[in-house]
């Protein structure tokens, strides 16, 4: 059994969750980074006894469109998978169900599904420091249960009962476009790393608002901490979300 990761993780929270899970299954993990526009999405060949983690963050209750588009190019060849949606302690709504549907459309067999919490990529006060030690212990427990199921399942895997609705809720960008301040040294790393290729090297200080998906990868990757959002807008958004985000949400396993 080969263990694989297919992950869209612009700021690293989703990757942390995927790493915790696959570390319980194998020391060797093959990866496809859906966040990198240069990644060859067809680089891995899957066998039916392989086990893959397909993980993406929840953007407004949906799978990011770029992640869905890139996942659609992969042929799972009947391999088993665990779908994982990661969210910032608000709600994941239709994300997990959509991700399961996408995995099946790419010819994976969905063995289990997980919703997991990680620090919010924009409003960092929500789910700060997560996945924390409690989360990690719980995710490792999930991984053990999934591995046990993988050893006992046959060719046909019964459909899971996953929360969400079809048709999915309307998706779209938050419209929050980071811009560079005077600390920017025009190194171009943000343009190189942008999943949506929304930053041009000819105009490095801003991003194309029609392409930007508000994923915050450029903010995290900037070595000068030069890229930022409008502080007043973020503060207002955080205040609006305070009630729903302040109570700790727990990770869930559907198996």
C-alpha positions in Angstrom: 0.0 0.0 0.0 1.4 3.4 -1.1 0.3 6.5 0.9 -0.3 9.7 -1.0 -1.3 13.3 -0.3 -3.3 15.5 -2.7 -3.5 18.8 -0.8 -4.5 22.4 -1.5 -3.0 24.3 1.4 -2.1 28.0 0.6 -1.2 28.9 4.2 -0.2 25.6 5.6 -3.0 24.7 8.0 -4.5 22.0 5.7 -1.1 20.6 5.1 -0.5 20.2 8.9 -3.7 18.1 9.2 -2.8 16.0 6.2 0.7 15.4 7.7 -0.7 14.3 11.1 -2.9 11.7 9.4 -0.4 10.2 6.9 2.3 10.0 9.5 0.3 7.3 11.2 0.3 5.2 8.0 3.7 5.4 6.5 7.1 7.1 6.8 7.1 7.6 3.0 4.4 9.8 1.5 4.1 10.9 -2.2 2.6 14.3 -2.6 0.7 16.4 -5.2 0.6 20.1 -4.2 -2.6 21.6 -5.7 -1.6 25.0 -4.3 1.4 25.2 -6.7 0.4 26.2 -10.3 3.5 24.5 -11.6 2.7 21.1 -10.1 2.2 18.3 -12.5 -1.3 17.1 -11.4 -0.8 13.8 -13.2 2.6 13.0 -11.7 1.4 10.2 -9.5 0.0 6.9 -10.6 -2.4 5.2 -8.2 -3.2 1.6 -7.6 -6.4 0.2 -6.1 -4.8 -0.7 -2.7 -3.2 2.8 -2.3 -4.5 5.2 0.3 -4.6 8.9 -0.4 -5.5 11.9 1.7 -7.4 14.5 -0.4 -7.4 17.7 1.6 -8.6 21.3 1.0 -9.7 24.2 3.1 -13.2 25.5 3.2 -13.6 28.8 1.4 -17.0 30.2 2.3 -18.4 26.7 2.7 -17.1 25.4 -0.6 -14.0 23.7 -2.0 -11.8 26.4 -3.6 -12.5 26.4 -7.3 -8.8 26.1 -8.2 -8.5 23.0 -6.0 -11.6 21.4 -7.6 -10.2 22.2 -11.1 -6.8 20.7 -10.4 -8.3 17.6 -8.6 -10.4 16.9 -11.7 -7.2 16.4 -13.7 -6.2 13.4 -11.5 -7.2 9.8 -12.1 -7.4 7.9 -8.9 -7.7 4.6 -10.7 -9.9 3.2 -8.0 -7.6 4.0 -5.1 -9.0 4.5 -1.7 -9.0 7.9 -0.2 -9.9 10.0 2.8 -11.3 13.4 2.1 -10.5 16.2 4.6 -11.8 19.7 4.7 -10.1 22.1 7.1 -11.8 25.3 8.3 -11.1 28.2 10.7 -13.7 27.4 13.4 -16.7 29.0 11.6 -18.4 26.3 9.5 -17.5 24.0 6.6 -21.1 23.8 5.2 -21.0 22.0 1.9 -17.2 21.7 1.6 -16.8 18.1 2.8 -19.6 16.7 0.7 -18.4 18.6 -2.4 -14.8 17.2 -1.8 -16.2 13.7 -1.5 -18.1 14.1 -4.8 -15.0 15.5 -6.5 -12.9 12.6 -5.3 -15.4 10.1 -6.7 -15.6 11.9 -10.0 -11.8 11.5 -10.2 -12.1 7.8 -9.7 -11.2 7.5 -6.1 -13.2 5.3 -3.6 -14.0 7.4 -0.5 -13.2 5.4 2.6 -13.7 8.1 5.2 -14.2 11.8 5.6 -12.8 14.3 8.2 -13.6 17.9 9.1 -10.8 19.4 11.0 -10.1 22.8 12.5 -7.0 24.9 11.9 -6.1 28.6 12.6 -8.2 30.9 10.5 -6.0 32.1 7.6 -7.2 35.7 7.8 -8.6 36.3 11.3 -5.9 34.5 13.2 -7.5 35.0 16.6 -10.0 32.3 15.6 -8.7 28.8 16.2 -5.3 30.3 17.1 -2.6 27.6 17.4 -4.8 24.8 16.0 -4.4 22.0 15.3 -3.2 21.9 18.9 -2.2 18.9 21.0 -5.8 17.9 21.6 -6.5 18.0 17.9 -3.3 16.1 17.0 -4.3 13.3 19.5 -7.8 13.1 18.0 -6.5 13.1 14.4 -4.1 10.3 15.1 -7.0 8.4 16.6 -9.0 9.0 13.4 -6.0 7.8 11.4 -5.9 4.5 13.3 -9.6 3.9 12.8 -9.3 4.6 9.1 -6.3 2.3 8.7 -8.2 -0.5 10.4 -11.1 0.0 8.0 -8.7 0.0 5.0 -7.5 -3.4 6.0 -11.0 -4.9 6.2 -12.9 -3.2 3.3 -13.7 -4.9 0.1 -13.9 -3.6 -3.5 -17.2 -2.0 -2.8 -17.2 0.7 -0.1 -20.7 1.8 1.2 -21.5 5.4 0.7 -20.8 7.7 3.6 -23.3 10.0 5.3 -21.5 13.3 5.0 -23.1 16.6 6.0 -23.9 19.1 3.3 -26.3 20.0 0.6 -26.7 19.4 -3.1 -26.9 21.7 -5.0 -24.0 23.3 -3.1 -24.2 26.8 -1.8 -23.0 29.6 -4.1 -19.3 30.0 -4.0 -17.0 33.0 -4.6 -14.0 34.9 -3.4 -14.1 37.0 -0.2 -12.8 39.9 -2.3 -10.0 40.6 0.2 -6.9 41.3 -1.9 -3.6 41.7 -0.1 -1.3 44.6 -1.2 2.4 45.3 -0.5 3.6 48.2 1.6 6.9 50.0 1.6 8.8 47.0 3.0 8.4 45.2 -0.3 11.7 44.6 -2.1 10.2 43.3 -5.4 11.7 39.8 -4.9 8.8 38.3 -6.8 8.2 35.3 -4.5 4.6 36.2 -4.1 4.1 36.1 -7.9 5.9 32.8 -8.0 3.9 31.2 -5.2 0.4 32.6 -6.0 -1.9 29.6 -6.6 -4.1 31.7 -8.9 -1.3 33.4 -10.7 -3.0 36.7 -9.8 0.3 38.7 -9.2 2.3 40.0 -12.1 6.0 40.6 -11.8 5.3 43.8 -13.7 3.1 45.1 -11.0 4.2 43.2 -7.9 2.7 45.5 -5.3 -0.9 44.4 -5.9 -2.9 41.5 -7.4 -5.5 41.1 -10.0 -8.8 41.3 -8.1 -10.6 39.1 -10.7 -8.0 36.3 -10.2 -7.2 36.6 -6.5 -9.0 34.0 -4.4 -8.1 35.6 -1.0 -6.1 32.5 0.0 -3.4 34.6 1.8 -0.5 32.5 0.4 1.3 35.7 -0.6 1.0 37.1 2.9 2.4 33.9 4.5 5.2 33.5 1.9 6.5 37.1 1.9 10.0 37.2 3.6 9.6 40.9 4.4 6.1 40.6 5.8 5.2 43.3 3.3 1.9 42.0 2.0 -1.2 42.8 4.1 -4.9 43.3 4.0 -6.7 46.5 5.0 -6.7 46.3 8.8 -10.0 48.1 9.2 -11.8 45.6 6.8 -10.3 42.6 8.6 -11.3 44.0 12.0 -14.9 44.6 10.8 -15.1 41.0 9.4 -13.7 39.5 12.6 -16.3 41.4 14.7 -19.1 40.1 12.4 -17.9 36.5 12.8 -17.1 36.7 16.6 -20.3 35.0 17.8 -20.0 32.0 15.5 -16.3 31.6 15.7 -15.6 32.1 19.4 -16.9 28.6 20.6 -14.4 25.9 20.0 -15.5 23.5 17.1 -14.4 19.9 17.2 -12.9 17.7 14.6 -15.3 15.1 13.1 -14.8 11.6 11.5 -17.3 10.1 9.1 -16.5 6.4 8.5 
